[in-house]
Amino acid sequence: MKKTITRFMLVSIAAITAFITPLKAQDDTRDLSTFTKKFQDTYNKHNEKALKMMYTDDAVRIGTDGTTLTGNEAISAEFAKSFADIKPVIEITQNKAEKQADGNTVATGTYHLKGTTAAGESVDLKGSYVNTVVKVKGQWKIVKSVLTAM
C-alpha cells in the first residue's frame, strides 16, 4: 500500500510539473511580448533614458557591424546619437522566447527600422535579434543583445 501511494505521489508530482512548466513558459513568452512592445514604443518615442532602464547595468549590445557596447550608459548614449541623427521608427516582432538552464531567457525576433537622416537620406534597415533577458526585481531587463542585418 505504501508503495502504491508513493508511486501515485511521484506520478502526480510529475504530471503537475509537466503541466506547470509549459504554462510558465507561456507566461514568460507573453510577458516578453509585452516587454518587446514596450521597448518598441519607448524607442519610437526616442526616449533613451527609459530605454537605458530596460538594460542591466552591465548589459552588452553587439550591433550589426560588430560594434560592442558595454553598460546601459553606453547603450543609452548610442540610442541618443541615433535619435539625433536619424529620427528612426522601429517595428519589432518577437518570434520565440525560451527559458535557459541558467535562469535567463533568450528571446529572438526581427526588426524593421525606418527613418530619415538630417541630410534627407532615407534609412531602411531590417534584421534579427537575439536578446538574453532576466527578471530583476520583477522587471525584465536585457543582459545581452546581438543584432544581425538581413
Accessible surface in RSA format (square Angstrom, percent):
REM  Atomic radii and reference values for relative SASA: ProtOr
REM  Chains: A
REM  Algorithm: Lee & Richards
REM  Probe-radius: 1.40
REM  Slices: 20
REM RES _ NUM      All-atoms   Total-Side   Main-Chain    Non-polar    All polar
REM                ABS   REL    ABS   REL    ABS   REL    ABS   REL    ABS   REL
RES MET A   1   177.74  92.0 133.86  88.6  43.88 104.5 113.83  96.8  63.91  84.7
RES LYS A   2   174.64  85.2 170.49 104.6   4.15   9.9 114.94 103.5  59.70  63.6
RES LYS A   3   151.12  73.7 147.69  90.6   3.43   8.2  94.39  85.0  56.73  60.4
RES THR A   4    85.46  60.8  83.66  84.8   1.79   4.3  57.62  77.4  27.83  42.1
RES ILE A   5    90.99  51.8  89.71  66.8   1.29   3.1  90.99  65.5   0.00   0.0
RES THR A   6    74.82  53.2  71.70  72.7   3.12   7.4  51.47  69.1  23.35  35.3
RES ARG A   7   153.82  64.6 152.60  77.8   1.22   2.9  56.15  76.7  97.68  59.2
RES PHE A   8   134.27  67.2 129.27  80.1   5.00  13.0 133.80  81.1   0.48   1.4
RES MET A   9    98.76  51.1  98.76  65.4   0.00   0.0  79.62  67.7  19.14  25.4
RES LEU A  10   112.51  62.7 108.04  77.3   4.47  11.2 108.29  76.0   4.23  11.4
RES VAL A  11   101.29  66.7  98.47  89.1   2.82   6.8 100.85  87.6   0.45   1.2
RES SER A  12    30.07  25.4  24.74  33.0   5.33  12.3  22.79  48.5   7.29  10.2
RES ILE A  13    99.37  56.5  98.46  73.4   0.91   2.2  99.26  71.5   0.11   0.3
RES ALA A  14    60.85  55.9  50.07  77.3  10.77  24.5  57.25  80.6   3.59   9.5
RES ALA A  15    59.29  54.5  45.88  70.8  13.42  30.5  54.34  76.5   4.96  13.1
RES ILE A  16    98.82  56.2  96.33  71.8   2.49   6.0  98.81  71.2   0.01   0.0
RES THR A  17    74.88  53.3  71.89  72.9   2.99   7.1  57.75  77.6  17.13  25.9
RES ALA A  18    67.13  61.7  50.02  77.2  17.10  38.9  60.05  84.6   7.07  18.7
RES PHE A  19   134.72  67.4 127.61  79.0   7.11  18.5 133.67  81.0   1.04   3.0
RES ILE A  20    93.62  53.3  93.62  69.7   0.00   0.0  93.62  67.4   0.00   0.0
RES THR A  21    82.58  58.7  78.91  80.0   3.67   8.7  67.01  90.0  15.57  23.5
RES PRO A  22    67.79  49.4  61.55  56.1   6.24  22.7  67.33  55.6   0.46   2.8
RES LEU A  23    72.75  40.5  72.44  51.8   0.31   0.8  72.44  50.9   0.31   0.8
RES LYS A  24   101.93  49.7  99.83  61.3   2.10   5.0  70.44  63.4  31.49  33.5
RES ALA A  25    45.09  41.5  40.52  62.5   4.57  10.4  44.04  62.0   1.05   2.8
RES GLN A  26   105.41  58.9  99.77  72.9   5.64  13.4  34.09  72.6  71.32  54.1
RES ASP A  27    56.06  39.3  56.05  55.8   0.01   0.0  11.77  27.7  44.29  44.2
RES ASP A  28     5.93   4.2   5.93   5.9   0.00   0.0   3.80   8.9   2.14   2.1
RES THR A  29    50.69  36.1  50.69  51.4   0.00   0.0  41.74  56.1   8.95  13.5
RES ARG A  30   144.53  60.7 139.31  71.0   5.22  12.4  69.33  94.7  75.21  45.6
RES ASP A  31    52.09  36.5  47.59  47.4   4.51  10.7   8.67  20.4  43.43  43.3
RES LEU A  32     1.72   1.0   1.72   1.2   0.00   0.0   1.72   1.2   0.00   0.0
RES SER A  33    50.33  42.5  43.83  58.5   6.50  15.0  30.29  64.5  20.04  28.1
RES THR A  34    92.29  65.6  87.03  88.2   5.25  12.5  68.02  91.4  24.26  36.7
RES PHE A  35    21.62  10.8  17.79  11.0   3.83  10.0  21.59  13.1   0.03   0.1
RES THR A  36    17.73  12.6  15.94  16.2   1.78   4.3  10.73  14.4   7.00  10.6
RES LYS A  37   114.05  55.6 110.46  67.8   3.59   8.5  87.21  78.5  26.83  28.6
RES LYS A  38   113.75  55.5 108.97  66.9   4.78  11.4  69.74  62.8  44.01  46.9
RES PHE A  39    22.95  11.5  22.95  14.2   0.00   0.0  22.95  13.9   0.00   0.0
RES GLN A  40    28.56  16.0  28.56  20.9   0.00   0.0   0.21   0.4  28.35  21.5
RES ASP A  41    48.74  34.1  45.99  45.8   2.75   6.5  16.28  38.3  32.46  32.4
RES THR A  42    15.42  11.0  14.17  14.4   1.24   3.0   3.45   4.6  11.96  18.1
RES TYR A  43    10.96   5.1  10.96   6.2   0.00   0.0   4.28   3.2   6.68   8.2
RES ASN A  44    46.44  32.0  28.70  27.7  17.74  42.7  16.28  39.2  30.16  29.2
RES LYS A  45   160.16  78.1 131.00  80.4  29.16  69.4  86.30  77.7  73.86  78.7
RES HIS A  46    53.33  29.1  40.07  27.9  13.26  33.9  25.92  26.7  27.41  31.9
RES ASN A  47    62.54  43.1  57.52  55.6   5.01  12.1  11.84  28.5  50.69  49.0
RES GLU A  48    43.24  24.8  43.07  32.6   0.17   0.4   5.71  11.0  37.54  30.6
RES LYS A  49   155.07  75.6 151.99  93.3   3.07   7.3  96.20  86.6  58.87  62.7
RES ALA A  50    37.63  34.6  27.92  43.1   9.70  22.1  34.89  49.1   2.73   7.2
RES LEU A  51     0.00   0.0   0.00   0.0   0.00   0.0   0.00   0.0   0.00   0.0
RES LYS A  52    50.97  24.9  50.97  31.3   0.00   0.0  18.26  16.4  32.71  34.8
RES MET A  53   114.52  59.3 108.85  72.0   5.66  13.5  93.07  79.1  21.45  28.4
RES MET A  54     9.49   4.9   8.61   5.7   0.88   2.1   9.00   7.7   0.49   0.6
RES TYR A  55     3.81   1.8   3.26   1.9   0.55   1.4   0.00   0.0   3.81   4.7
RES THR A  56    18.80  13.4  15.98  16.2   2.82   6.7  18.80  25.3   0.00   0.0
RES ASP A  57   119.69  83.8 105.92 105.4  13.77  32.6  35.92  84.5  83.77  83.5
RES ASP A  58   103.91  72.8  93.36  92.9  10.54  24.9  39.53  93.0  64.37  64.2
RES ALA A  59     0.00   0.0   0.00   0.0   0.00   0.0   0.00   0.0   0.00   0.0
RES VAL A  60    39.73  26.1  39.73  36.0   0.00   0.0  39.73  34.5   0.00   0.0
RES ARG A  61    43.56  18.3  43.28  22.1   0.28   0.7   0.25   0.3  43.30  26.2
RES ILE A  62    45.09  25.7  45.09  33.6   0.00   0.0  45.09  32.5   0.00   0.0
RES GLY A  63    14.41  17.8   0.00   N/A  14.41  17.8  10.90  29.9   3.51   7.9
RES THR A  64    72.59  51.6  39.57  40.1  33.02  78.7  10.90  14.6  61.69  93.3
RES ASP A  65   118.24  82.8  77.27  76.9  40.97  96.9  49.47 116.4  68.77  68.6
RES GLY A  66    47.72  58.9   0.00   N/A  47.72  58.9  29.18  80.1  18.55  41.5
RES THR A  67    71.90  51.1  61.90  62.8  10.00  23.8  53.08  71.3  18.82  28.4
RES THR A  68    74.61  53.1  48.47  49.1  26.14  62.3  34.29  46.1  40.32  61.0
RES LEU A  69    32.24  18.0  30.74  22.0   1.51   3.8  32.24  22.6   0.00   0.0
RES THR A  70    90.19  64.1  70.34  71.3  19.85  47.3  54.04  72.6  36.15  54.7
RES GLY A  71    11.85  14.6   0.00   N/A  11.85  14.6  11.85  32.5   0.00   0.0
RES ASN A  72    10.05   6.9  10.02   9.7   0.03   0.1   0.00   0.0  10.05   9.7
RES GLU A  73   114.39  65.7 110.53  83.6   3.85   9.2  55.74 107.8  58.65  47.9
RES ALA A  74    38.04  35.0  27.38  42.3  10.66  24.3  34.99  49.3   3.05   8.1
RES ILE A  75     1.04   0.6   0.63   0.5   0.41   1.0   0.63   0.5   0.41   1.1
RES SER A  76    11.31   9.6  11.31  15.1   0.00   0.0   2.43   5.2   8.88  12.4
RES ALA A  77    63.01  57.9  50.19  77.5  12.82  29.2  57.42  80.9   5.59  14.8
RES GLU A  78    67.66  38.8  65.50  49.6   2.16   5.1  15.70  30.4  51.96  42.4
RES PHE A  79     6.66   3.3   6.40   4.0   0.26   0.7   6.66   4.0   0.00   0.0
RES ALA A  80    35.94  33.0  29.68  45.8   6.26  14.3  31.10  43.8   4.85  12.8
RES LYS A  81   125.98  61.5 118.32  72.6   7.66  18.2  76.10  68.5  49.88  53.1
RES SER A  82    25.65  21.7  21.22  28.3   4.43  10.2  19.01  40.5   6.64   9.3
RES PHE A  83     8.58   4.3   8.50   5.3   0.08   0.2   8.58   5.2   0.00   0.0
RES ALA A  84    69.69  64.1  46.86  72.3  22.82  51.9  50.42  71.0  19.26  51.0
RES ASP A  85    69.50  48.7  64.08  63.8   5.42  12.8  20.65  48.6  48.85  48.7
RES ILE A  86    34.06  19.4  34.00  25.3   0.06   0.1  34.06  24.5   0.00   0.0
RES LYS A  87   126.20  61.6 117.88  72.3   8.32  19.8  82.19  74.0  44.01  46.9
RES PRO A  88     0.04   0.0   0.04   0.0   0.00   0.0   0.04   0.0   0.00   0.0
RES VAL A  89    86.26  56.8  84.66  76.6   1.60   3.9  84.66  73.6   1.60   4.3
RES ILE A  90    17.71  10.1  14.78  11.0   2.93   7.1  15.33  11.0   2.39   6.5
RES GLU A  91   113.14  65.0 110.54  83.6   2.59   6.2  30.83  59.6  82.31  67.2
RES ILE A  92    27.82  15.8  11.51   8.6  16.31  39.3  11.51   8.3  16.31  44.3
RES THR A  93    68.17  48.5  64.45  65.3   3.72   8.9  47.00  63.1  21.17  32.0
RES GLN A  94    32.85  18.4   7.17   5.2  25.69  61.2   4.85  10.3  28.00  21.2
RES ASN A  95    99.26  68.5  62.30  60.2  36.97  89.0  26.07  62.7  73.19  70.7
RES LYS A  96   108.49  52.9 104.64  64.2   3.85   9.2  59.59  53.6  48.90  52.1
RES ALA A  97    14.08  12.9   0.13   0.2  13.95  31.7   0.34   0.5  13.74  36.4
RES GLU A  98    84.88  48.7  81.09  61.3   3.80   9.0  26.52  51.3  58.36  47.6
RES LYS A  99   112.63  54.9  83.20  51.1  29.42  70.1  57.33  51.6  55.30  58.9
RES GLN A 100    66.23  37.0  57.35  41.9   8.88  21.1  14.59  31.1  51.63  39.2
RES ALA A 101   121.85 112.0  69.75 107.6  52.10 118.5  83.22 117.2  38.63 102.3
RES ASP A 102   109.72  76.9  68.76  68.4  40.96  96.9  49.77 117.1  59.94  59.8
RES GLY A 103    36.25  44.7   0.00   N/A  36.25  44.7  27.61  75.8   8.64  19.3
RES ASN A 104    33.34  23.0  33.31  32.2   0.03   0.1   0.65   1.6  32.69  31.6
RES THR A 105     0.55   0.4   0.55   0.6   0.00   0.0   0.46   0.6   0.09   0.1
RES VAL A 106    36.37  23.9  34.32  31.1   2.05   4.9  34.32  29.8   2.05   5.6
RES ALA A 107     4.14   3.8   4.14   6.4   0.00   0.0   4.14   5.8   0.00   0.0
RES THR A 108    35.81  25.5  35.81  36.3   0.00   0.0  31.64  42.5   4.17   6.3
RES GLY A 109     2.34   2.9   0.00   N/A   2.34   2.9   0.08   0.2   2.26   5.1
RES THR A 110    43.31  30.8  43.11  43.7   0.20   0.5  27.52  37.0  15.79  23.9
RES TYR A 111    26.28  12.3  21.38  12.2   4.90  12.8  17.66  13.3   8.62  10.6
RES HIS A 112    46.27  25.3  43.42  30.2   2.85   7.3  25.12  25.9  21.16  24.6
RES LEU A 113    17.43   9.7  17.43  12.5   0.00   0.0  17.43  12.2   0.00   0.0
RES LYS A 114   110.74  54.0 110.26  67.6   0.49   1.2  54.65  49.2  56.09  59.7
RES GLY A 115    15.17  18.7   0.00   N/A  15.17  18.7  10.93  30.0   4.24   9.5
RES THR A 116    72.21  51.4  65.96  66.9   6.25  14.9  37.12  49.9  35.09  53.1
RES THR A 117    35.76  25.4  30.45  30.9   5.31  12.6  30.48  40.9   5.28   8.0
RES ALA A 118   104.13  95.7  58.41  90.1  45.72 104.0  72.14 101.6  31.99  84.7
RES ALA A 119    86.28  79.3  44.40  68.5  41.88  95.3  57.92  81.6  28.36  75.1
RES GLY A 120    53.67  66.2   0.00   N/A  53.67  66.2  26.56  72.9  27.11  60.7
RES GLU A 121   112.99  64.9 107.40  81.3   5.59  13.3  39.63  76.7  73.36  59.9
RES SER A 122    99.37  84.0  69.37  92.6  30.00  69.1  44.46  94.7  54.91  76.9
RES VAL A 123    22.79  15.0  18.12  16.4   4.67  11.2  21.51  18.7   1.28   3.5
RES ASP A 124    87.93  61.6  59.83  59.5  28.10  66.4  23.87  56.2  64.06  63.9
RES LEU A 125    95.76  53.3  94.02  67.3   1.74   4.4  95.76  67.2   0.00   0.0
RES LYS A 126   114.84  56.0 107.10  65.7   7.74  18.4  50.55  45.5  64.28  68.5
RES GLY A 127     0.00   0.0   0.00   N/A   0.00   0.0   0.00   0.0   0.00   0.0
RES SER A 128    35.15  29.7  35.11  46.9   0.04   0.1  19.07  40.6  16.09  22.5
RES TYR A 129    12.48   5.8  10.87   6.2   1.61   4.2  11.44   8.6   1.04   1.3
RES VAL A 130    65.76  43.3  64.70  58.6   1.07   2.6  64.70  56.2   1.07   2.9
RES ASN A 131    21.64  14.9  21.64  20.9   0.00   0.0   0.21   0.5  21.42  20.7
RES THR A 132    26.81  19.1  26.81  27.2   0.00   0.0  12.63  17.0  14.18  21.4
RES VAL A 133     1.90   1.3   1.90   1.7   0.00   0.0   1.90   1.7   0.00   0.0
RES VAL A 134    39.02  25.7  38.43  34.8   0.59   1.4  39.02  33.9   0.00   0.0
RES LYS A 135    88.87  43.4  67.28  41.3  21.59  51.4  38.67  34.8  50.21  53.5
RES VAL A 136    55.70  36.7  51.17  46.3   4.53  10.9  54.49  47.3   1.22   3.3
RES LYS A 137   201.83  98.5 157.70  96.8  44.13 105.1 117.73 106.0  84.10  89.6
RES GLY A 138    53.72  66.3   0.00   N/A  53.72  66.3  30.11  82.6  23.62  52.9
RES GLN A 139   107.95  60.4 106.64  77.9   1.31   3.1  35.25  75.0  72.69  55.1
RES TRP A 140    23.73   9.5  16.15   7.8   7.59  17.8  16.03   8.5   7.70  12.5
RES LYS A 141    35.66  17.4  35.66  21.9   0.00   0.0  17.10  15.4  18.56  19.8
RES ILE A 142     3.13   1.8   3.13   2.3   0.00   0.0   3.13   2.3   0.00   0.0
RES VAL A 143    44.28  29.1  43.41  39.3   0.87   2.1  43.41  37.7   0.87   2.4
RES LYS A 144    87.52  42.7  87.40  53.6   0.12   0.3  33.19  29.9  54.33  57.9
RES SER A 145     4.39   3.7   4.39   5.9   0.00   0.0   0.00   0.0   4.39   6.1
RES VAL A 146    45.91  30.2  45.35  41.1   0.56   1.4  45.35  39.4   0.56   1.5
RES LEU A 147    29.92  16.7  24.55  17.6   5.37  13.5  24.55  17.2   5.37  14.5
RES THR A 148    74.30  52.8  72.21  73.2   2.09   5.0  53.27  71.6  21.03  31.8
RES ALA A 149    66.13  60.8  47.27  72.9  18.86  42.9  47.50  66.9  18.63  49.3
RES MET A 150   151.20  78.3  84.01  55.6  67.18 160.0 118.41 100.7  32.78  43.4
END  Absolute sums over single chains surface
CHAIN  1 A     9480.5       8114.9       1365.6       5956.1       3524.4
END  Absolute sums over all chains
TOTAL          9480.5       8114.9       1365.6       5956.1       3524.4
